[in-house]
């Protein structure tokens, strides 16, 4: 994996490169702690490292996203009270700490398109969001222990075409996972909010 210099906004936490650039939109994915067995993740890493010419990060992310859409684990985010809690938390600091352009709360993971505001780093935004929602969700579920997987995936947005395609990907995720017929049918998403707003006006 290519190591990035801290001066260009990139740094590494574990095995994934991360970007903390100022006011750059980033596509973020974080998942529940039991959504993907560690042994399977280790197996994929080993396989992909052995494939000549493979883009490791992209190939690994695709495998993970396909697996997540099959709904493994306890899928605590299927519970409306927990999904609503995570959605409210995402929206709470919109326009304050970051701009939230798109999001979807899936049964075992979350996708969001976030642009950090000046003075706020993506890593700290996610740490705060995940810490708060983990504590509150555990109360709702009357459980203890890790709620989110510690690692998150993020990709910075290259240009306007990439931005549009990421919004489409995020909002279409429930349709691809066969949870609903249209993006706007999924209540824990920016597509639903946008459709509801259009109907009011």
C-alpha positions in Angstrom: 0.0 0.0 0.0 1.3 3.5 -0.8 2.2 5.5 2.2 1.1 9.1 2.1 2.9 12.1 3.5 1.1 14.0 6.3 1.8 17.2 4.5 -0.6 16.4 1.6 -3.5 15.6 3.9 -3.1 11.9 3.9 -2.2 9.6 6.8 -2.6 6.0 7.7 -4.6 4.4 10.6 -3.9 0.7 10.4 -4.2 -0.7 6.9 -6.3 2.0 5.2 -5.1 5.4 3.9 -7.3 8.3 5.1 -7.6 11.9 3.9 -8.1 14.9 6.2 -8.1 17.7 3.7 -9.8 21.1 4.4 -13.3 21.3 3.1 -13.0 18.4 0.7 -16.1 16.2 0.3 -15.5 12.6 1.5 -17.5 9.4 1.0 -17.5 7.7 4.4 -18.6 4.1 5.3 -18.8 2.8 8.9 -20.3 -0.5 10.0 -21.5 -2.4 13.0 -19.0 -4.5 14.9 -20.4 -7.8 14.0 -21.2 -7.1 10.3 -18.1 -8.8 8.9 -16.1 -11.6 10.4 -12.5 -10.7 11.0 -11.3 -14.0 9.6 -13.0 -13.3 6.3 -11.5 -9.8 6.1 -8.0 -11.2 6.8 -8.6 -13.8 4.1 -9.6 -11.2 1.5 -6.6 -9.1 2.4 -4.3 -12.0 1.9 -5.9 -12.9 -1.5 -5.9 -9.4 -2.8 -2.2 -8.8 -1.9 -1.4 -11.9 -4.0 -3.2 -10.6 -7.1 -0.8 -8.8 -9.4 -2.0 -5.4 -10.6 -5.0 -5.3 -8.3 -5.9 -2.0 -6.7 -5.9 -3.3 -3.1 -8.1 -0.6 -1.5 -10.7 -0.5 -4.2 -11.0 -4.3 -4.5 -11.2 -4.7 -0.8 -13.9 -2.0 -0.4 -16.0 -3.6 -3.2 -15.9 -7.0 -1.4 -16.8 -5.5 1.9 -19.7 -3.5 0.4 -21.1 -6.5 -1.4 -20.9 -8.5 1.8 -22.5 -5.8 4.0 -25.5 -5.5 1.6 -26.3 -9.2 2.4 -27.2 -8.1 5.9 -24.9 -10.2 8.1 -24.7 -9.7 11.9 -27.5 -8.7 14.2 -28.3 -5.6 12.1 -29.2 -3.4 15.0 -29.8 -0.5 12.5 -32.9 -2.3 11.2 -34.6 -1.2 14.4 -36.4 2.1 13.7 -35.4 3.6 17.0 -31.7 2.9 16.5 -31.8 4.0 12.8 -33.5 7.2 13.7 -31.0 7.9 16.5 -28.1 7.6 14.0 -29.9 9.7 11.4 -30.6 12.5 13.9 -27.0 12.4 15.1 -25.7 12.7 11.5 -28.0 15.7 10.9 -27.3 17.4 14.3 -24.0 18.9 13.3 -24.8 19.5 9.6 -23.8 23.0 8.6 -21.9 23.4 11.9 -19.0 20.8 11.9 -19.6 19.6 8.3 -21.9 19.7 5.3 -23.9 16.5 4.9 -24.7 16.1 1.2 -26.1 12.5 1.2 -26.5 9.6 3.6 -28.2 6.3 4.1 -28.6 4.1 7.3 -28.5 0.5 6.2 -29.2 -2.5 8.5 -25.5 -3.0 9.4 -23.7 0.0 8.0 -23.9 3.7 7.2 -22.8 5.6 4.1 -22.4 9.4 4.2 -21.0 12.2 2.0 -19.5 14.7 4.3 -17.5 17.9 3.8 -15.7 18.9 7.0 -15.9 22.6 7.9 -12.7 24.6 8.7 -11.3 23.5 12.0 -12.9 20.0 12.0 -11.1 16.9 10.9 -13.0 14.0 9.5 -11.4 11.5 11.9 -12.6 13.6 14.9 -16.1 14.0 13.4 -16.5 10.3 13.0 -15.0 9.5 16.4 -17.5 11.8 18.1 -20.4 10.6 16.1 -19.7 6.9 16.6 -19.0 7.3 20.3 -22.2 9.1 21.0 -24.4 6.8 18.9 -22.8 3.7 20.3 -23.6 4.7 23.8 -27.1 5.8 23.0 -27.9 2.8 20.8 -26.6 0.4 23.5 -29.1 2.0 25.9 -32.0 1.6 23.5 -31.0 -2.1 22.9 -30.2 -2.8 26.5 -26.8 -4.2 25.7 -23.2 -3.6 26.4 -20.0 -3.9 24.3 -18.7 -2.6 21.1 -21.4 -1.3 18.7 -19.4 0.0 15.7 -16.3 -1.5 14.1 -13.4 0.8 15.0 -12.2 1.3 11.5 -14.1 3.5 8.9 -13.6 3.8 5.2 -13.3 7.1 3.5 -12.6 8.4 0.0 -12.2 12.0 -1.0 -14.3 13.2 -3.9 -12.2 14.0 -7.0 -14.6 16.2 -9.0 -18.3 17.1 -9.6 -19.0 13.9 -11.6 -17.6 11.8 -8.8 -19.7 13.7 -6.3 -22.9 13.0 -8.3 -22.1 9.3 -8.8 -21.4 8.9 -5.0 -24.7 10.5 -4.1 -26.4 8.1 -6.5 -24.5 5.2 -5.1 -25.4 6.1 -1.5 -29.1 6.7 -2.1 -29.5 3.6 -4.3 -27.9 1.3 -1.7 -31.3 0.2 -0.2 -32.6 -0.6 -3.7 -29.5 -2.6 -4.6 -29.8 -4.5 -1.3 -33.5 -5.2 -2.1 -34.8 -3.4 0.9 -37.1 -1.1 -1.1 -38.1 -0.4 -4.8 -37.0 3.3 -5.0 -34.4 5.3 -3.1 -37.0 7.7 -1.8 -38.9 4.8 -0.2 -36.1 4.3 2.4 -36.9 6.5 5.4 -33.3 6.7 6.7 -31.7 8.4 3.8 -31.2 11.8 2.1 -33.3 10.6 -0.8 -36.4 10.2 1.5 -35.8 13.7 3.0 -35.4 15.3 -0.4 -38.5 13.6 -1.8 -40.5 14.6 1.3 -39.4 18.2 1.0 -40.3 18.3 -2.7 -43.8 17.1 -1.9 -44.4 19.8 0.8 -43.3 22.6 -1.6 
